[in-house]
Amino acid sequence: MKQREYLEIEKRLWKNCFRCKDVQIKVTEFQKAARDLCERLINSNDAVRQILSEDFTKEEYEIICEEAATLGLNVVISNRYGKETIFLQKNKS
């Protein structure tokens, strides 16, 4: 995935995170940004997986994981040296 495209989507995710006011509108916009992130990964010929920021809330991770599952991506959780990292990964099929 092109770095600039990812950064634009990441800005939209942070702009619409749950820490902001007017939660219902933010949830919808966050879902759209999460879906865009997943679709860009799926359509990218250069990327197989995408790391997620570790600063999202549990609810935000759930939304991203739901969008990923809907679009056929795997959610991979890696625990290394006591640090948990979450990735979205394309299916190997």
N, C-alpha and C positions, 0 to 999 in steps of 0.2 A: 504494500500500500504506500502510496506517495506520502512522504512525511508532512507536507503542507496540508493535504486533505485531512490527514489524521488530526493535525493540530486544530484545524477549523472545527472538526466534529468534537474534539475534546473541549474546545471553548464553549460550544453549545451545551455539552453535558454539564460543565461547571456553571454556566449561566442559569441552567434550569435545575440545579441540584435542590434537594429538599431543605436545605438550610435557608432558602429564600422564602419570601412571603407568597401568599396566594397559591397554596399547595396544589390544588386541583389542576390549574393551568400548567404549573410546573411539571406535574406528573405526565401530562399529555405531551408536552414539549420534550421532556426527558426521554419518553418512550420513542418519539420520532428520532431524536439524536442517537439513541441506542440502536434503533433499527438501521439508520444510515451507517453507523459504525460496522454493524454486522454485514450489511450489503456490500460495503466497500471491501471488506475482507474477502467475501465470497467472490467478488468480481476481480480481485487483484490476481495477476499472474505472478507477482513477485513475492507475495507473503503467504505463509501457511498458517501462521498463528499471530495473535495480537495480544500483548500484555495489557492488563487493565490496571488503572491507577489504584493504589492501595488506600486512597483517601475517601472512597465512596462509602456511604452508609450501607447497612445490611439490606435495607429496602431497595436502594439503588442497584446493588448487585443483583438482587432478585429480579428486578425489571430487565436488566441487561441479560441475565441468564435466560429469562423467559423469551425474549426476542431472539436470542441465539438459538435456543431450542426450536422455536417456531420456524426458523430459517435453516435448520439442519446443521448447525455448528455444535461442536463439542465444547464443554466447559471443563478445563483441566486445572486442577489445584495442585500446586507443587509446594512441598515443605522442604526447605533446605536451610540448614544451619539455624533452625528456629524461626525462619521467616516464611510466611505464606505468600505465594504469588499465584494470581489467577490469570489464566489465559483463555482466549477464545481460539479455537482451532478448527480448521477445515477437516471434514471427514476424509478418510484415506481412500474412499471408494471412487 
